[in-house]
Amino acid sequence: MKEIKGGVTSPKGFKAADCAAGIKYQGRTDMAMVSSDVPCDCAGTFTSNVVKAACVQWDMDLVYSGRKMQAVVVNSGIANACTGKEGFEACEKTAKAVEKYANIPADTVAVASTGVIGMQLPVEKLTAGVEAMSGTLDGSTEAGTAASKAIMTTDTVNKEIAVTFEAGGKTVTLGGMSKGSGMIHPNMCTMLGFLTTDLSIEKSLLQEALSDVIKDTFNMITVDGDTSTNDTLLIMANGLAGNETIKEKNNDYYSFKEALFHVCRYLARRMASDGEGATKLFEAKVVNAKTKEDARTLSRAIVGSNLSKAAIYGCDANFGRFLCAMGYSGAKFDQTDVELFFESKAGRLQVFDKGTPLDFDEDFAVKIMKEDEVTVFVDMHEGSEEATAWGCDLTYDYVKINADYRS
Amino acid sequence: MKEIKGGVTSPKGFKAADCAAGIKYQGRTDMAMVSSDVPCDCAGTFTSNVVKAACVQWDMDLVYSGRKMQAVVVNSGIANACTGKEGFEACEKTAKAVEKYANIPADTVAVASTGVIGMQLPVEKLTAGVEAMSGTLDGSTEAGTAASKAIMTTDTVNKEIAVTFEAGGKTVTLGGMSKGSGMIHPNMCTMLGFLTTDLSIEKSLLQEALSDVIKDTFNMITVDGDTSTNDTLLIMANGLAGNETIKEKNNDYYSFKEALFHVCRYLARRMASDGEGATKLFEAKVVNAKTKEDARTLSRAIVGSNLSKAAIYGCDANFGRFLCAMGYSGAKFDQTDVELFFESKAGRLQVFDKGTPLDFDEDFAVKIMKEDEVTVFVDMHEGSEEATAWGCDLTYDYVKINADYRS
């Protein structure tokens, strides 16, 4: 497997387009469309929030019904959540516009929205956007990049990646883009992520690989503990790489899963480090836990704690906060087994040794924590399972961004 | 029942003292002691955090063993959590100092600490403090107030209350003090709370009343979602009011429970509104939920959400965030049943009506949200249970306070 320059348009037969539909933002693009030349097998994971946006319900129906997927239309600015009957009609009208202008059947069109909850979408602007984009769909790398920019809300950077790997003697490409900066605490998947591949694979295996990979990628990031109403991750596989269709867990399947893990982890980490107001990536790695679930729970609790996040922002090696967060996470453990370290490019420092605080070098601790990526490394000494979670620091700007988001 | 001026020294036979022991803070008091003239029946609730401070483990042993309690010694500045064997020795030495200087048996002395986790207590300063306080124990209202100030950390105001009620023809007094401002997300009870009463009541009923009352008081507040390693709530009942001992759930028991609820709710609300960096009290009231547990879960999720808290700070009626928080809380419900209102002294405004957003008056919404106490009122229309939770807004100052807490 190797990384290449590109994104959702890198696999064979995928095109993208973007436009400025004026949904809520002015002076920037706010709609994107990704389509395949041929119908795709698809899989998806969706928010566990009881309050699901209309578009999430639309996409769940598409993915779970077993129908093919050939396009996805995304808008930023308004989330189409808590919008009642009118919200569902907006999904339907968008899909029908794709049928009308791009000649892709409406029942193969996924829709996704991100932005303010509780506002209705301006449907005419959406359908006008679809009309404009249908005429400019393009398979270039630039078109994929432009699409990844159009779906941003409070994101400060776009997120895209592409990799190639071998399957059945053929070179297969997997591309992806995602957005997410606030209301990020995925539970099933994350804010919005769209993956494309020219692999040929059975739908059930595509779903199984995706559902498995997100457990250690998108589901391991948190920005603010708020699980969105709109979390959606979709993958479309159009088979144009020409490999023999993957129908069992053979070597090709594991090559694909490795590529999928790489892409999902990259996009997840990028989202965490671009969390609203964030100045750095905050990683927690827990090793030698009793169970895999414990390792995930503990590492997520560390990066999810407001107090831990504020300490990371302030470069304050206040390690008690990390132990405190582990303690209320729900995982059972004995603090007298635990060793805790701070790590970054600047070095590694142990601060807690099996129940006892160490008298550590504060200056060195600050030096470690001043880096762009800081890791809290915890050895539980109670088993052999490990997990890594990603978050960001809690800053004044997070509060600023969210105290008046709608204006 | 009626409120009177006072606190922990208001019930008959209770005294308090404070001193500046120089544990971590300079130029302020940092130790308090509360004692009873006679041994007390006692009850307590403690943090559910797996990482329990040494003092919590000390107090749990005292309360659960069935021994009497006659004094409690509290320090602020250092939490005595994650301190290993040395931490337990600090508890023991403190209790022994009380025996030596105040002639109260060491095995009836509770200890409590609050402050930085992972630092050792300076035991000589603690025992010197006990010696000083043992000579100045005093039953005046002022002594109680001074004690409630000595236990503050980042609190901006002290928290104390006293009430009287009738039991068996006698006037009984119940007093209390608490502290807590950050790392507040009680689960079993809250940061530090100390209640005193001259009621005569059997220990098992005292514990039952306390455990029941905290469910709708201390356990319903949150500042930052971080459940402390040190949460401790203790009550001492010395029987000096002279009432016939309460041995069953008679009218006297319920009079006591009503007074206990009043005191605990007052202290809990005070802690929420004095949350680190807070500018206002943020209340969520959920009515007509399917179950009591659902009502509690939903109301806690609303006040616990960073995005909701930031919106409250910014006076932004971004109601979708409250619905989003309810949606990921774990409670099951149908958004098309839900009505949501904003309330304060300035008025009441409905913003969401059974699945559909309302076109509301933004100026009026801002007016409502500018008050010191803002309530999000949610009618679930799915049952008959209700609950109220309290929190505070998320501000720049929360980040500031916590980005460099140790310095």
Interface residues (C-beta under 8 A of the other chain):
Chain A: T47 S48 N49 V50 V51 K52 A79 A81 C82 T83 G84 K85 E86 V116 I117 G118 M119 Q120 G182 M183 H185 N187 D224 G225 D226 T227 S228 T229 S305 N306 L307 A310 A311 Y313 G314 D316 N318 F319 G320 R321 L323 C324 A325 M326 G327 Y328 A331 K332 F333 Q335 T336 V351 F352 G355 T356 P357 L394 T395 Y396 Y398 V399 K400 N402 A403 D404 Y405 R406 S407
Chain B: S48 N49 V50 V51 K52 A79 A81 C82 T83 G84 K85 E86 V116 I117 G118 M119 Q120 G182 M183 H185 N187 D224 G225 D226 T227 S228 T229 S305 N306 L307 A310 A311 Y313 G314 D316 N318 F319 G320 R321 L323 C324 A325 M326 G327 Y328 S329 A331 K332 F333 Q335 T336 V351 F352 G355 T356 P357 L394 T395 Y396 Y398 V399 K400 N402 A403 D404 Y405 R406 S407
